[in-house]
Amino acid sequence: MDRAALADFLRRRREALQPEDVGLPSGARRRAPGLRREEVASLAVMSTDYYTRLEQQRGPQPSVQMLASLARALRLTDDERRYLFQISGHNAPATLSAVTHVAPALLRMMDRLCDTPALILSDLGETLVQNRPAEALFGDASGYTGLARYEIYRWFTDPATRRRYPEYDHARQSRSLVANLRAVHGARGPDSQAGELVRALQKESAEFAELWERHEVAKRFEDHKVLIHPELGEIEVDCQVLFTEDQAQALLVLTAPPRSEGDEKLRLLNVVGQQRFTRA
């Protein structure tokens, strides 16, 4: 681990970013250029003290997970991400999905979406990043670990996950999730994370096992859906999706026609704030 190189690289990348580059308000004029240390720490979901020690060459060797969070917070390119891993004493993962490194282009677009729910998903349905309206609508997804990081696993194992969809839509959502997993499983193979999900769900959910045997394959999002918020009730939204070139990640944006009931409720999300779904 090259502590001096890591400290200098982090500082220079932090100073090269402006608040608006990462979706933060610019606020009053700043004494120093770039983001503040506490802002980078918040974006990377780590303590300010931990990040400060890295910049001061006093910190421990960051884990792969910490480096992935820093790469995301600092909006690093693929080359910069590899360099970050190398100077920190780690081999850079070969693929984006290995450390859920979010595509910078999708992040830049999401940073500009402040008043409507937007989130970036992996091809397996893991929420990589979500803005505040999306947290208010879906709940904060950052606390999930293990296989629970993937929506399809929660859908078939945790009844609370289904509460954000009307009951009449459960069957369609189940088929859609399984068909998407079938597509990813076909591309990655049984030894991948997709294969692990399949094996786990076949043991834990008879519904999943039955749907998996149908061999339906599809990789798409519904254009229109109804979601249920615990305080605002049903919200009709339109779904716009932008994929990366390799379709490994997608930016999902939820909107509603102007002056519609759905549009009014989406605006109210910012007033209501984050409402975590009660877990069974």
C-alpha positions in Angstrom: 0.0 0.0 0.0 1.4 3.4 -1.0 0.0 5.7 1.6 1.5 8.9 0.2 0.1 8.2 -3.3 -3.3 7.2 -1.9 -3.5 10.4 0.2 -2.5 12.7 -2.7 -4.8 11.0 -5.1 -7.8 11.2 -2.8 -7.1 14.9 -2.1 -6.7 15.9 -5.7 -9.8 14.0 -6.8 -11.8 15.6 -4.0 -10.6 19.1 -4.9 -11.4 18.5 -8.6 -15.1 18.0 -7.8 -17.7 20.7 -7.2 -20.8 20.1 -5.1 -23.1 20.2 -8.1 -21.0 17.4 -9.7 -22.3 15.0 -7.1 -25.8 16.3 -6.6 -25.1 18.6 -3.6 -26.2 22.3 -3.3 -23.3 24.7 -3.9 -24.3 26.9 -1.0 -22.1 29.8 0.1 -18.7 30.5 -1.4 -16.1 28.1 -0.2 -12.6 28.9 1.1 -11.0 25.9 -0.5 -11.7 24.3 -3.9 -13.7 21.2 -4.4 -15.7 19.1 -1.9 -15.2 19.1 1.8 -13.8 15.9 3.5 -17.1 15.4 5.4 -19.0 15.5 2.1 -16.8 12.8 0.5 -17.2 10.7 3.7 -20.9 11.1 3.6 -21.1 10.1 -0.1 -18.9 7.1 0.6 -20.9 6.1 3.7 -17.9 6.2 6.1 -16.9 8.4 9.0 -15.2 11.7 8.4 -12.4 10.7 10.8 -11.7 7.5 8.7 -11.6 9.4 5.5 -9.4 12.2 7.0 -6.9 9.7 8.2 -6.6 8.3 4.7 -5.8 11.8 3.3 -3.3 12.3 6.1 -1.5 9.0 5.5 -2.6 7.7 8.9 -5.3 5.3 8.0 -5.4 1.5 7.8 -5.4 -0.3 4.4 -8.9 0.2 3.0 -11.0 -2.8 2.3 -12.3 -3.6 -1.2 -15.7 -2.5 -0.1 -14.3 0.9 1.2 -12.5 1.4 -2.1 -15.6 0.7 -4.1 -17.5 3.3 -2.0 -14.7 5.9 -2.5 -14.6 5.3 -6.2 -18.3 5.8 -6.4 -18.3 9.0 -4.2 -15.4 10.6 -6.2 -17.0 9.7 -9.5 -13.9 7.8 -10.7 -13.5 6.5 -14.2 -12.6 2.9 -14.8 -8.9 3.8 -15.1 -8.9 5.9 -12.0 -10.7 3.1 -10.1 -8.1 0.6 -11.1 -5.3 3.0 -10.0 -7.1 3.5 -6.6 -7.1 -0.2 -6.0 -3.5 -0.7 -7.0 -2.0 2.0 -4.8 -4.1 0.7 -1.9 -2.5 -2.8 -2.3 -5.5 -4.6 -3.9 -6.0 -6.1 -7.3 -8.6 -4.1 -9.2 -11.7 -6.3 -9.8 -12.0 -7.2 -13.5 -15.7 -6.3 -13.8 -18.0 -3.5 -12.6 -20.3 -6.0 -10.9 -17.5 -7.5 -8.8 -17.6 -4.4 -6.5 -20.8 -2.8 -7.7 -18.8 0.1 -9.2 -21.4 2.5 -10.5 -21.0 3.7 -14.1 -20.0 7.4 -13.8 -22.2 8.4 -16.7 -25.3 7.1 -14.9 -24.2 8.8 -11.7 -23.9 12.2 -13.4 -27.4 11.9 -14.8 -28.8 10.8 -11.5 -27.1 13.7 -9.7 -29.3 16.1 -11.7 -32.5 14.4 -10.7 -33.4 15.9 -7.4 -37.2 16.1 -7.4 -38.2 12.7 -8.8 -37.3 9.1 -7.6 -34.2 7.8 -9.4 -32.0 4.8 -8.7 -29.2 2.8 -10.3 -29.6 -0.9 -10.4 -27.3 -3.8 -11.2 -28.5 -6.4 -13.8 -29.4 -8.6 -10.8 -31.6 -6.0 -9.2 -29.3 -4.7 -6.5 -29.9 -1.1 -5.7 -26.4 0.5 -6.1 -27.4 4.2 -5.6 -30.7 6.0 -4.9 -31.6 9.6 -4.5 -33.7 11.0 -1.6 -37.1 10.7 -3.3 -36.3 7.1 -4.2 -35.4 6.4 -0.5 -38.7 8.0 0.5 -40.6 5.8 -1.9 -38.8 2.5 -1.5 -36.9 2.8 1.8 -33.2 2.9 2.2 -31.6 -0.1 0.5 -28.0 0.5 1.8 -28.4 -1.6 4.9 -29.1 -4.9 3.1 -26.3 -7.5 3.2 -25.7 -10.9 1.6 -28.4 -12.2 -0.8 -30.9 -9.7 0.6 -29.1 -7.0 -1.4 -31.0 -8.4 -4.4 -34.7 -7.5 -4.9 -35.6 -10.9 -6.2 -34.3 -12.6 -3.1 -36.3 -10.3 -0.8 -39.4 -10.6 -3.0 -39.5 -14.4 -2.6 -38.3 -14.6 1.1 -39.5 -11.4 2.8 -43.3 -10.7 2.7 -42.7 -7.0 3.6 -41.0 -6.4 0.2 -44.3 -7.1 -1.6 -46.2 -4.4 0.3 -45.0 -1.7 -2.1 -46.9 -3.4 -5.0 -50.7 -3.9 -5.2 -51.7 -7.5 -4.6 -53.2 -7.9 -8.0 -49.7 -7.1 -9.5 -47.7 -9.6 -7.5 -48.0 -12.5 -10.0 -46.7 -10.2 -12.8 -43.9 -8.9 -10.7 -42.9 -12.4 -9.7 -42.7 -13.6 -13.4 -40.8 -10.4 -14.4 -38.1 -10.9 -11.7 -37.6 -14.6 -12.5 -37.5 -13.9 -16.3 -34.8 -11.3 -15.7 -32.8 -13.6 -13.5 -33.0 -16.3 -16.1 -31.5 -13.9 -18.7 -28.6 -12.9 -16.5 -28.1 -16.5 -15.4 -27.9 -17.5 -19.1 -25.2 -14.8 -19.7 -23.1 -15.5 -16.6 -23.5 -19.2 -16.0 -24.3 -21.3 -12.9 -21.1 -20.5 -11.1 -21.9 -16.8 -11.0 -23.8 -14.7 -8.4 -26.9 -15.4 -10.5 -26.4 -19.1 -10.0 -26.1 -18.6 -6.3 -29.4 -16.8 -6.2 -31.1 -19.5 -8.2 -29.9 -22.3 -5.9 -30.8 -20.4 -2.8 -34.3 -19.4 -4.0 -35.1 -22.9 -5.3 -34.6 -24.1 -1.7 -36.5 -21.3 0.0 -39.4 -20.6 -2.3 -41.8 -23.1 -4.0 -43.2 -20.2 -6.0 -39.8 -19.3 -7.4 -39.0 -23.0 -8.2 -42.2 -23.3 -10.2 -41.6 -20.1 -12.1 -38.0 -21.0 -12.8 -39.1 -24.2 -14.5 -41.2 -22.3 -17.0 -37.9 -21.0 -18.6 -39.3 -17.6 -19.4 -36.6 -15.1 -20.4 -36.9 -11.3 -20.5 -34.8 -8.3 -19.5 -37.0 -5.2 -19.3 -38.8 -2.9 -17.0 -42.5 -2.2 -17.0 -43.4 1.1 -18.7 -46.1 1.9 -16.2 -46.8 0.6 -12.7 -48.5 1.3 -9.4 -46.5 1.5 -6.2 -47.7 1.8 -2.6 -46.3 4.2 -0.1 -47.1 3.5 3.5 -48.4 7.1 4.0 -49.4 8.3 0.6 -51.0 5.1 -0.7 -51.1 4.1 -4.3 -48.9 6.1 -6.7 -49.1 5.6 -10.5 -45.8 6.2 -12.2 -44.2 5.9 -15.6 -40.8 4.2 -15.7 -37.9 5.4 -17.9 -34.8 3.3 -18.1 -31.3 4.0 -19.4 -28.9 1.0 -19.6 -25.1 1.1 -19.8 -23.7 -0.3 -23.1 -23.1 -3.7 -21.6 -26.5 -3.6 -19.8 -24.8 -4.4 -16.5 -26.4 -1.4 -14.9 -29.5 0.7 -15.4 -30.8 4.1 -14.3 -34.4 3.9 -13.4 -36.4 7.2 -13.3 -40.0 7.3 -12.0 -42.2 10.2 -13.2 -45.9 11.0 -13.5 -47.8 13.3 -15.9 -47.8 16.9 -14.8 -50.7 17.9 -12.5 -51.8 14.3 -12.1 -52.5 12.7 -8.8 -49.3 10.7 -9.2 -47.3 13.8 -9.8 -48.7 15.4 -6.7 -47.8 12.4 -4.6 -44.3 12.3 -6.0 -43.9 15.9 -4.9 -45.2 15.1 -1.5 -42.4 12.5 -1.1 -40.0 15.3 -0.3 -42.3 16.5 2.4 -43.1 13.2 3.9 -39.4 12.2 3.9 -38.0 8.7 4.1 -40.5 6.1 5.3 -38.9 2.7 6.0 -41.2 -0.3 5.2 -41.8 -2.4 8.3 -40.0 -5.7 8.1 -41.8 -8.8 8.9 
